[in-house]
Amino acid sequence: MLNKRKYKITPKKREYGTILKVEMWNDYGMKRTIYSEDVLEASSYVYNYWNSSEKEFNKMNLLHSAIKECVEIDKNNNIINGNYDGLD
């Protein structure tokens, strides 16, 4: 697997002070964005997100499979015709 890990921390000035926008990508290229007031807390979140990349990827695949099965069930029951869901 190619390592797609990266992160970007950008300070954002707000009327109440400065907040950090933290954008991070894991091994699978999945992105998450959080906002933090503390650099150490933000760095810790990035590290933890990277460590859970396998778990996150597996959750995404499970959700994808469930949605795909639901679509197949709808097709088999003639609920979906073309691009329409038949619910209108």
N, C-alpha and C positions, 0 to 999 in steps of 0.2 A: 504494500500500500504506500502511495506517495504521502509524504507528510504535508498536509495543507494547513497546519496550525499557524495562526498568526493572530495578532491583536493590535488594537489601536486605542490609545487613551487620549481623549481630547477634552481640555478644560472648556467649560461653557459658562460664561458670566451670566448671572441671573440677578434680579433685583434684590434677592436675599443673600447673594454671595456667589461663589464659584462652585460648580458641580462638575464631576468628571463623567463624560460619556465614554463608556467602555464597550467597544465592539470586538467580538472574538469569533474566530472560526476554528472548528475542531479538525480532527484527522480526516473527516469525511466532507469537509467544506461546508458543514452546517453552521449557520451564523446565529449568534445571540447578542443582544444589546442590553446593557444595564446602565444604571446611573448610580454613582457612588460619591460620597463626600470625602472619602479617604483613599489615598493611593495604595496603602497596604491592603485594605479591604478589597479594593478592585483587583489588585494583583492576585490575591488569594482566590477570588472568584474565578479568574481566568485559569489559574492552575487547577482548581477543582473541576471546572468545565472540561478542560482537556483530559483530565483523568477519567471522566465519565463519558468520554466520546463513544466508546463501544456500546455502553448501555443506552445512550441517547439514539444511536443508530439502530439498535435492535428495536427500541420502542417505535421509531419512525417506520421501520419495515413492518412491524406488527399492525400498526394503524393503516398503512398502505394496503396490506393484505385484507384487512377487515372491510375497508371501503370497496376494494375490488370485488370481494365476495358479495357485498350488498348490491353493487351495480349488476352483477351477474344474476342475482335473484330477481331484481327488478326487470331485467331483460327477459328472463325465462317466464315471468308472469305478465309480459306485455305492458309493463308500467312505463318503460322508456321506449320511445319511438324516435329515432334520429337524435336530434339534440334536445328534444323536449322531454320533460320528466313526467308528463301525463297528469300532473297534479293541479293544473289550471282549470 
